[in-house]
Amino acid sequence: MDTIFYRPIIVESISPESFPDVALYVRGGPGNYILYKNQERKFTYDDLARFRENEVEFLYIRDGDMSEISQYMENNLSTILERDDIDKKVKETILYQTSLNFVSDVFKTPSHEHNFERCRGIVNNILKYMTRNMDSFALLQTMVGDYYYIFIHSVQVATLSLLVHELLYSLNNDDLVDVGVGTILQDIGMTSISSDILNKTDPFSDYDYKQIKLHPQKGFDLLKQMSIVKGVPLSIVRNHHEKYDGTGYPQKISGNDIPRSAQITAICDVFCALTMDRPFRKASTTEHALKVMQDSIDIFNPELFKHFKEIVISGADYRRT
């Protein structure tokens, strides 16, 4: 018998008028999921009130229904984020989970052209939310399979990179969307790397590193071949592992020959990697991560890193000098 996997969905994201006809489950304990409603029965306002009254945060769906739920979430995300009856933390969790589901879909079907229009929609919603909630860093920390770490990491880097661009430069919305698309797709080349390497719980071998270092160029080649993603997003995908001192990859370019958005993405990439749990090490604190990065300042643009550090420390109170 095939194993059935279940995925969480936030109760507050369920709108009785438009929620898809899928089965919903409640969790009865570790690995135990109990059918609450089948796909023939509609989810009603009475159901919603019942779960609110009992302070139930999540219901569950079968993994096979995830694509339908992802489409529903993306179609309704803008409306959900504008509602006044949903707590800010819940909104952030919904936005983050929707973004993760999108990135998961992209990694399953990296050459599907429709994904890139969806990506622009996700990034636009992140931007609109951040513009109204510039004091919120919780979106980066809301949530800690083959590419699960990469899914989370991609969304965190995209969110932080957008925040840095928003605070440092007077970019219009289209330019910010390009930055967001590039950063959320930065690791799409990882789809060409063996999952045996990506899921290792031990430190990587030299061979593993050589394979992983191929992903920026492979991601660039994949997106360029599709002729949909151009300009800044392509540049970020290809150059986000270049280093200011010229020791990066794949081209070993240095200084300001590295495009600015790729330089910022590289800083955000390292910070998010350091502050996230991995199988072989625990997450660093913000303070320790910044110290580690300061000790390796040669690989970053020092002026950009100075502003980045101030942004992380002061958040919405940051003022560029």
C-alpha positions as CSV (number, residue, x, y, z in Angstrom):
1,M,0.0,0.0,0.0
2,D,1.3,3.5,-0.9
3,T,2.1,5.8,2.0
4,I,-0.2,8.8,2.2
5,F,1.5,12.1,3.2
6,Y,-0.3,15.0,4.7
7,R,0.4,18.7,4.5
8,P,-0.8,21.4,6.9
9,I,-3.1,24.3,5.9
10,I,-3.8,27.2,8.2
11,V,-7.4,27.3,9.3
12,E,-7.6,31.1,8.9
13,S,-6.7,30.8,5.2
14,I,-9.8,28.8,4.4
15,S,-12.6,30.8,2.9
16,P,-15.9,28.8,2.8
17,E,-17.0,30.6,-0.4
18,S,-14.0,29.6,-2.5
19,F,-12.1,26.7,-0.8
20,P,-11.6,23.8,-3.2
21,D,-13.6,20.5,-2.7
22,V,-10.8,18.5,-1.1
23,A,-10.9,16.3,2.0
24,L,-9.7,17.9,5.3
25,Y,-8.2,16.0,8.2
26,V,-7.5,16.8,11.8
27,R,-4.3,15.5,13.5
28,G,-5.1,12.9,16.2
29,G,-1.4,12.4,17.2
30,P,2.0,11.8,15.6
31,G,1.3,10.1,12.3
32,N,-2.4,9.9,13.0
33,Y,-4.8,11.9,10.7
34,I,-8.5,11.7,11.1
35,L,-10.9,12.6,8.3
36,Y,-13.0,15.7,9.2
37,K,-14.8,16.2,6.0
38,N,-14.7,14.4,2.6
39,Q,-14.4,16.2,-0.7
40,E,-18.2,16.1,-1.3
41,R,-19.0,18.2,1.7
42,K,-18.4,22.0,1.7
43,F,-16.4,23.7,4.4
44,T,-18.8,26.1,6.1
45,Y,-18.7,29.1,8.4
46,D,-19.9,26.9,11.2
47,D,-16.8,24.7,10.6
48,L,-14.6,27.8,10.7
49,A,-16.2,29.0,13.9
50,R,-15.8,25.6,15.6
51,F,-12.1,25.5,14.9
52,R,-11.6,29.1,16.0
53,E,-13.5,28.4,19.2
54,N,-11.2,25.4,19.9
55,E,-8.1,27.4,18.9
56,V,-7.2,24.9,16.2
57,E,-4.5,26.5,14.0
58,F,-4.0,23.8,11.3
59,L,-6.0,21.3,9.3
60,Y,-4.4,18.8,7.0
61,I,-4.8,17.7,3.3
62,R,-3.4,14.8,1.4
63,D,-0.2,15.6,-0.5
64,G,-2.0,14.8,-3.8
65,D,-4.3,17.7,-3.3
66,M,-1.5,20.2,-2.8
67,S,-1.4,21.6,-6.3
68,E,-5.1,22.6,-6.1
69,I,-4.6,24.1,-2.6
70,S,-1.5,26.0,-3.9
71,Q,-3.6,27.5,-6.7
72,Y,-6.3,28.5,-4.3
73,M,-3.8,30.1,-1.9
74,E,-2.1,32.1,-4.6
75,N,-5.4,33.3,-6.0
76,N,-6.6,34.4,-2.6
77,L,-3.3,35.6,-1.0
78,S,-3.8,39.3,-1.7
79,T,-7.3,39.3,-0.2
80,I,-6.1,37.3,2.9
81,L,-3.3,39.7,3.6
82,E,-5.7,42.7,3.5
83,R,-8.2,41.2,6.0
84,D,-8.5,43.0,9.3
85,D,-9.8,39.9,11.2
86,I,-6.6,37.9,10.8
87,D,-3.7,38.3,13.2
88,K,-0.4,39.7,11.7
89,K,1.5,36.6,12.7
90,V,-1.0,34.3,11.1
91,K,-0.8,36.4,7.9
92,E,3.0,36.0,7.9
93,T,2.6,32.3,8.3
94,I,0.2,32.1,5.4
95,L,2.4,34.2,3.2
96,Y,5.5,32.2,4.1
97,Q,3.7,28.8,3.6
98,T,2.3,29.9,0.2
99,S,5.7,31.0,-0.9
100,L,7.2,27.6,0.2
101,N,4.5,25.7,-1.7
102,F,5.3,27.7,-4.8
103,V,9.1,27.1,-4.5
104,S,8.4,23.4,-4.0
105,D,6.3,23.3,-7.2
106,V,9.1,25.1,-9.1
107,F,11.7,22.5,-8.0
108,K,9.4,19.7,-9.1
109,T,8.8,21.2,-12.5
110,P,11.7,23.7,-13.1
111,S,11.0,24.1,-16.8
112,H,7.3,24.8,-16.5
113,E,6.8,28.3,-18.0
114,H,3.6,29.1,-16.0
115,N,5.7,29.0,-12.8
116,F,7.4,32.3,-13.6
117,E,4.2,34.3,-13.8
118,R,3.2,32.7,-10.5
119,C,6.6,33.8,-9.1
120,R,5.9,37.4,-10.0
121,G,2.6,37.2,-8.2
122,I,4.2,35.7,-5.0
123,V,6.9,38.4,-5.0
124,N,4.3,41.2,-5.5
125,N,2.4,39.9,-2.4
126,I,5.7,39.8,-0.4
127,L,6.4,43.3,-1.4
128,K,3.0,44.7,-0.6
129,Y,3.0,43.0,2.8
130,M,6.5,44.3,3.6
131,T,5.6,47.8,2.5
132,R,2.8,47.9,5.0
133,N,4.8,46.1,7.7
134,M,8.4,47.4,7.5
135,D,8.9,46.6,11.2
136,S,8.4,42.9,10.6
137,F,11.3,40.5,10.5
138,A,9.2,37.6,11.8
139,L,8.5,36.6,8.2
140,L,12.1,35.4,8.0
141,Q,11.8,33.2,11.0
142,T,8.2,31.8,10.7
143,M,9.1,28.3,9.7
144,V,12.3,26.5,10.1
145,G,11.8,15.8,1.2
146,D,14.6,16.4,-1.1
147,Y,14.8,20.1,-1.3
148,Y,13.0,21.2,1.9
149,Y,16.0,23.2,3.2
150,I,16.4,24.9,-0.2
151,F,12.7,25.8,-0.3
152,I,12.8,27.6,3.1
153,H,16.2,29.1,2.4
154,S,15.1,30.5,-1.0
155,V,12.1,32.3,0.5
156,Q,14.1,33.7,3.4
157,V,16.8,35.0,1.1
158,A,14.2,36.6,-1.2
159,T,12.4,38.3,1.6
160,L,15.5,39.7,3.2
161,S,17.0,40.8,-0.1
162,L,13.8,42.6,-1.0
163,L,13.9,44.4,2.4
164,V,17.5,45.5,1.9
165,H,16.8,46.7,-1.7
166,E,13.7,48.5,-0.4
167,L,15.6,50.3,2.3
168,L,18.8,51.1,0.4
169,Y,17.5,52.1,-3.1
170,S,14.6,53.9,-4.7
171,L,13.6,51.0,-7.0
172,N,10.2,51.0,-8.7
173,N,7.9,48.0,-8.2
174,D,8.9,46.2,-11.4
175,D,12.6,46.4,-10.5
176,L,11.9,45.0,-7.0
177,V,9.9,42.2,-8.5
178,D,12.8,41.3,-10.7
179,V,15.0,41.2,-7.6
180,G,12.5,39.0,-5.9
181,V,12.2,36.6,-8.8
182,G,15.9,36.3,-9.1
183,T,16.4,35.6,-5.4
184,I,13.5,33.2,-5.0
185,L,14.8,31.2,-8.0
186,Q,18.5,31.6,-7.1
187,D,19.0,27.8,-6.4
188,I,16.9,26.4,-9.2
189,G,20.0,24.8,-10.6
190,M,20.0,22.5,-7.5
191,T,17.4,20.4,-9.4
192,S,20.3,19.0,-11.4
193,I,22.2,17.9,-8.2
194,S,21.7,14.5,-6.8
195,S,19.3,14.4,-3.8
196,D,21.8,12.0,-2.2
197,I,24.2,14.9,-1.9
198,L,21.6,17.5,-0.9
199,N,20.2,15.4,1.9
200,K,23.5,14.4,3.5
201,T,23.6,14.7,7.2
202,D,27.4,14.7,7.3
203,P,29.6,17.5,6.0
204,F,30.1,17.6,2.2
205,S,33.1,15.9,0.6
206,D,35.2,17.7,-2.0
207,Y,33.3,15.9,-4.7
208,D,30.0,17.0,-3.2
209,Y,31.2,20.7,-3.2
210,K,32.3,20.4,-6.9
211,Q,28.8,19.2,-7.8
212,I,27.0,21.9,-5.8
213,K,29.2,24.6,-7.3
214,L,27.7,23.8,-10.7
215,H,24.2,25.0,-9.6
216,P,24.5,28.8,-10.4
217,Q,25.5,28.1,-14.0
218,K,23.1,25.3,-14.5
219,G,20.2,27.5,-13.1
220,F,21.3,30.3,-15.4
221,D,21.4,28.0,-18.4
222,L,18.0,26.5,-17.6
223,L,16.3,29.9,-17.3
224,K,18.0,31.5,-20.3
225,Q,17.0,28.5,-22.5
226,M,13.4,29.2,-21.6
227,S,13.7,32.9,-22.7
228,I,11.2,34.0,-20.0
229,V,13.5,35.2,-17.2
230,K,15.9,37.9,-18.4
231,G,18.1,40.7,-17.0
232,V,18.4,41.1,-13.3
233,P,16.8,37.7,-12.3
234,L,19.2,35.9,-14.6
235,S,22.2,37.9,-13.2
236,I,21.2,37.0,-9.6
237,V,20.9,33.3,-10.4
238,R,24.3,33.1,-12.1
239,N,26.3,35.4,-9.8
240,H,24.9,35.0,-6.2
241,H,28.0,32.9,-5.3
242,E,30.6,35.3,-6.7
243,K,32.7,36.9,-4.0
244,Y,34.0,40.5,-3.8
245,D,37.7,39.2,-3.6
246,G,37.3,37.1,-6.8
247,T,37.3,33.7,-5.0
248,G,33.7,32.8,-5.8
249,Y,32.1,30.9,-8.6
250,P,31.2,30.2,-11.4
251,Q,33.1,33.0,-13.2
252,K,35.4,34.2,-10.4
253,I,34.6,37.8,-11.1
254,S,35.4,40.4,-8.4
255,G,34.5,43.8,-7.0
256,N,31.8,45.8,-8.7
257,D,32.1,43.6,-11.8
258,I,29.6,41.5,-9.8
259,P,26.1,43.1,-10.3
260,R,24.9,45.0,-7.3
261,S,21.8,42.8,-6.8
262,A,23.9,39.7,-6.9
263,Q,26.2,41.2,-4.3
264,I,23.3,41.9,-2.0
265,T,21.8,38.5,-2.6
266,A,25.2,36.9,-1.7
267,I,25.2,38.7,1.7
268,C,21.6,37.7,2.4
269,D,22.4,34.1,1.3
270,V,25.2,33.7,3.8
271,F,23.3,35.3,6.6
272,C,20.2,33.1,6.1
273,A,22.3,30.0,5.8
274,L,24.1,30.7,9.1
275,T,20.9,31.5,11.0
276,M,19.1,28.4,10.0
277,D,19.4,24.9,11.5
278,R,21.1,22.3,9.3
279,P,21.4,18.5,10.0
280,F,25.1,18.9,10.8
281,R,25.0,22.1,12.9
282,K,22.6,24.3,14.9
283,A,21.6,27.8,13.7
284,S,23.8,30.8,14.7
285,T,22.4,33.7,16.5
286,T,22.0,37.0,14.6
287,E,25.0,38.4,16.5
288,H,27.3,35.5,15.9
289,A,26.3,35.3,12.2
290,L,27.2,38.9,11.7
291,K,30.5,38.4,13.5
292,V,31.4,35.4,11.3
293,M,30.6,37.5,8.2
294,Q,32.6,40.5,9.5
295,D,35.6,38.2,10.0
296,S,35.3,37.2,6.3
297,I,34.6,40.8,5.1
298,D,36.9,40.4,2.0
299,I,34.3,38.2,0.3
300,F,31.6,41.0,0.6
301,N,31.3,44.5,-0.6
302,P,32.3,46.2,2.7
303,E,30.0,49.2,2.1
304,L,27.0,47.0,1.4
305,F,27.8,44.8,4.3
306,K,27.9,47.8,6.6
307,H,24.4,48.8,5.5
308,F,23.2,45.2,5.7
309,K,24.5,44.9,9.3
310,E,22.7,48.1,10.3
311,I,19.5,47.0,8.7
312,V,19.5,43.6,10.5
313,I,20.3,45.3,13.9
314,S,17.9,48.2,13.6
315,G,15.1,46.9,11.3
316,A,12.5,49.5,10.3
317,D,14.4,52.2,12.3
318,Y,17.3,51.9,9.8
319,R,18.3,55.2,8.2
320,R,20.9,55.2,5.5
321,T,23.8,57.7,6.2
